[in-house]
Amino acid sequence: MKTESKNRKNKFKDIDLSKTYSPMDALKLLKEISYVKFEESIDIAIKLGIDASKTDQNIRGVVNLPKGSGKKIKVAVMAKGDKAKEASDAGADLVGDNDIVDMVNSNKISFDLLIATPDMMPTIGKIGKILGPKGLMPNPKLGTVTQDVSKAVKEAKSGQIQFKNDKAGIVHAGIGKLNFKDEDLLENIKAFYATINKSKPDSVKGSFIKKVTIASTMGLGLVINVGDLRS
């Protein structure tokens, strides 16, 4: 631990946290100061000019990262008949109906995302109190309640991520791994920024995006120039 703390201190000592970096400079710097042996993630945090206590100013949605997230997502699908087969053929890790309900009730949740066909929602309602707090409740607005289960599974597997603001009005998301090419990470950052920017509620007046920060798992948070993300 002492060696790790020393390495961290030496790597970070000359970093100016009051500076605003270009996205590419920030990415290069995060790679330069990495001192751990595992594959770090790159996370983005966008501070919004919203009042999170007002429901009409909260945002939630999905974005397809063009270069993927680098994270393996375990996808479960609740469907029957042909739709169940479509889900399996598309690469779903778990497909079922009442057996998934039993699994959830037994607190044996082995998936990161749950997709369902509309006809399964009454059944899913029985476990809504368990799924809701865990952020696993299927939602039509997020594309997780759909007849096109094949498309939903493939998009989830290829880098689609969900987002919503927290109580402080900040949206957090993982947008790749540190070993991604800088250009690929930048493309993901721009795609995420563009999606958030388009999500501005009508009730929000004035500046919507206040600050954008990126950080690696064990690194520092670096503020990046929002103007560079608009091109």
Number of C-alpha atoms within 10 A of each C-alpha: 6 7 8 11 10 11 15 17 11 12 15 17 9 8 12 10 12 8 11 16 19 16 26 15 14 21 23 13 16 23 16 11 19 21 15 13 6 9 12 18 20 25 19 23 20 21 19 25 19 25 15 17 12 9 8 13 19 20 19 13 16 17 20 18 22 18 20 22 24 18 14 12 19 17 22 25 30 28 24 17 8 9 19 22 15 19 29 19 11 17 16 25 15 18 23 17 18 13 11 21 18 13 12 16 14 9 10 10 15 14 14 13 18 23 29 31 20 17 14 17 17 10 13 20 14 12 16 17 11 15 18 11 9 10 12 17 21 25 16 12 11 17 20 23 23 19 16 15 26 20 15 24 28 16 18 24 21 19 22 20 21 18 17 16 20 14 11 13 19 20 19 18 18 23 29 26 20 23 13 16 14 17 13 17 25 19 17 23 23 20 20 24 21 14 14 22 14 9 15 19 14 8 11 15 10 8 10 17 17 12 15 22 21 24 21 23 18 15 21 17 18 27 22 21 17 19 9 12 18 11 6
